[in-house]
């Protein structure tokens, strides 16, 4: 792959100590990992106060498609564009999971001239935060089984252990397994399985904690199963919260890196939005709000998933006040939601692009329910024609939408100046006033229906028998005041991935409701959503290699144009 002929050259990376100095951090404030990445020490974070006038910008998107919308690329490019306008800006983003990196999606560090660096390091291991979460989660799993093996003093029912194991790799063969085989010396046989690390409650807890004390207290509250008489068993009953927290000592610290244009970026935490809260850590966002006037953060998948959870879960827990939503859309996605086949997306079709705006319109209107303004970022792809761009912009403006085309992939911050200027203008005239969608004190069924009806457009909820039993336990043991973090397909506003565009008159099916008492939310699992993905027939792993000098290829390389596939 080579750089596009019209794409400017990327500036060289700066040592991370220089990036830190540009936002007021000294070298002693860092735990460096080589020249280009570092963790920020807790004492350094506490030395600063949140800037009272700092603007938190949340980047979300319309319902994603197989073509990809470039939400991370827009987040990074917008931060670079704001910096070009002279604004003190930091991007606060999630870390990639190696499951998608080796699976279908590939790297998750942006693209073109809007990336976070060092690209390969961030996509592969980074500062080992994911490994720490995996180890901490599986330590708790081991301690649960060990307690059952050694006389079971807590009277845990092996059939009612809810705490599974995790692995940061797509592996469908581990979704459902039997452990403890081979005789009594190997433990008690039981059915269990693996989830992917981003769906771990430990990951959710890490991203919602701001101190070791808070982290340990949340871990203590984790529900791991039930006794034979249906009493809840938590991690604190096993006296293991200290050991689990110890494994997360460095994982709690935010990671500092830089964008292609040397704009500071905090990349920390990585829960998936279709099965968890889908946003970076509160710690990372909070640090950015202490060091910059403009903070660009991102919520995973479409607005119905990551952004809703950011507003209803993350913002209240983190005392965050988002000021504006940047909603990413593409001509390709609009055409796809209008029914254009993926193979035909490169063909100019302005009419289909406008017809596909029903999905975009729904998300745009939904944002208003949170009392927050929005601007659409129309992210340009190489195959988009001027005619298509003009048609979408005209249609959006005729409907009263704020919209700005951007060419951030190819031009970096320069290609996002119009978007940045519109964002700043809206922020300057908007008084703010964000509010969550629902009151946490509502009954659980009311909270689920509020999200499903107001955000997705569902007409009712179908609770399967297991979900009904889960509701009984939730109400009996006082978990009913927690917010809901609904696990749902990202491919549709409904829980059916085949319903594109703007589905109507559909029912959401809730199979079960998991209790994430440590993280502080409930997880209604809808449709056929899975917490452990599988690899495709041609996973991205086939394209990844390393040469004799240690140079990695096939993940994502600075300044290259990734072909649309």
Buried (B, 14 or more C-beta within 10 A) or exposed (E): EEBBEEBBEBEEBBBBBEBBBBBBBEEEBBBBBEEBBBBBBBEBBEEBEBBEEBBBBBBBBBBBBEBBBBBBBBBBBBBBBBBBBEBBBBBBBBBBBBBBBBBBBBBBBBBBBBBBBBBBBBBBEBBEBBBBBBBBBBBBBEBBBEBBBEEBEBEBBBEBBBBBBBBBBBBEEBBEBEBBEEEEEEBBEBEBBBBBBBBBBBBBBBBBBBEBEBBBBBBBBBBBBBBEEEBBBBBBBBEBBEBBBEBBEBBBBBBBBBBBBBBBBBBBBBBBBBBBBBBBBBBBBBBBBBBBBBBBBBBBBBBBBBBBBBBBBBBBBBEBBBBBBBBBBBBBBBBBBBEBEEEEBBEBBBEBBBBBBBBBBBBBEBBEBBEBBBBBBBBBBEBBBEEBBEBBBEBBEEEEBBBBBBBBBBBBBBBBBBBBBBBBEBBEEBEBEBEBBBEBEBEBBEBBBBBBBBBBBBEEBEBBEEBEEBBEBBEEBEBBBBBBBBBBBBBBBBBBBEBBBBBEEBEBBBBBBBBBBBBBBBBBBBBEBBBBBBBEEEBBBEEBEEEEEEEBEBBBBBBBBBEEE
